[in-house]
Amino acid sequence: MLDKVRKVAGIFSEALRDATLFLRFNAYSPFVQSSKRAFYRILIEAHTIEKGLSLPQTRPLFGKDKVRFVMHALSRYDIAHSVLPAHMSLGALDAYLKFHTTAGTVDPLLDEIAAFLRTWEAKVPRPWKGGTRDYSFDDQPASDLQQLIASRSSIRTLRAEPLPPERIHEVIAQAQLAPSQCNRQATRVHAYQDPAQIQELLALQGGSRGFAHHVGNLFVVSSEICAWGGPGQRNQAYVDGALFAMCLMFACRSMGWGACPLNLAIDHRTEAAIRRVGGIPAGERLILMIAFGEPIAAHTRVAFSPRRPVAEIATLHA
């Protein structure tokens, strides 16, 4: 009994330490280097432009405020920290401009973008690694792991038709090969195909605007909280769930389906609403949603989303 009391007390203690650490180092903390905060903020906002350009029907002149924010933030950003935000932003802005030029759209914002790009060409030469890229489902990566990993991308051009249940069970079975701490296998998968229910769930998630009406198949990945005990395991549900979700998306790709992960960075009230709408037990922690299905066409357009140089993220401790 005393051991159980110590573990419960430890959970509260670790939760307080988690909160303190997050407050100290989160994206709004004045104690974090400004260039580091700007790096992530620019990447996030530039990606919203990429996402808008990768939708089935891109809305003309979407995201004007986002576009102007990216230009303003990049003008103040020190590229000595990392050139990636410049590449991604300039590529996204260039793709935005080309899309509207092709469509014959005329607007002062497009003139602003063109002038902005000209001022940056000397500092960061083309080609810029951002915007959108062509994507094909023609070559199926059935057995080549490297090709499977390289070919996965977030697909938003999906058919709304529901997939056969037996094939959905097949990709879930493949994902079950994901590693799990002590082989707990606490991850749960809730699959939805009812259009009204999917739209209600996606509205609560809030990150699928522009393609939600094309989603006819939706996963919600969760983890049973009762599989984890003690303060040291407070975050393991997310680790196991994320590993499973990654394998689930690879399994979808191996089937020739498109899939798009949708984060659940939400508060408890929204999480409770999703559980209620989705019929998910209260004892499950929600990890993320995944929209999936047959692609609208074999060839489509996806966000470029360039990756950081390995040297920026790797520390080799010899």
C-alpha angles and dihedrals in degrees: 000000000000090000090053091050090051090051093050091048089048091056091058091045093051091045089056091049090048090052092048092049092048093049090050097049107023125122094267098045115121088209092070120086108267094226091055092051091047091050093061096038093054092047091051095049095042088053090056087061090049091050092050090053092050096056122112090246111022111207113232114254093001120172100017092164091050092050093051091046091054092051092047094045093046091051089059097039123106106228089196085080091059133326093215097092089053093050093046095045096045091046091049093047091047091051090047090053094046092049092055094041090054089049091051093241118161121199137140089242090064090054089051091052093048092051091046092052092050091055091053100046093086094047097044110019122214142289093074118202101226144070117062137326136200116262130194134197092192096098109060114206095216101159109357107099095193091052091046092053093044093048097053114105136153105270119201098169098086134155113244093220115114117246123234111275092230091059091048089052088050095057091045089053090052091050090053087075088074114115117262128192108263086347090282093153090200094152116113129196123208113193122197131192103160105110096215093048092047092051091050092050093047091049089057091048091049101196103095101071111145097031106035091104088060093058113103097157126046135178125200110196117204140161130224108246093208089070089071129064137176131025095284092063098048094115101032094098088067093047095051093040093050093049089051093047092052091052089047091056091047089051090052090051092049087056090054092251128134120236135185123192115222117199124231098210089152141134125256093260092057091043090054090050091052091049090050095049093042097043091239118158118251091238093068124091112219115233107176146313125247122202109204143165147114112321118251090234138002089245121048144147124260137179111277093219099177117212127236118258110268090239089064095057105028125084112184109203104202 
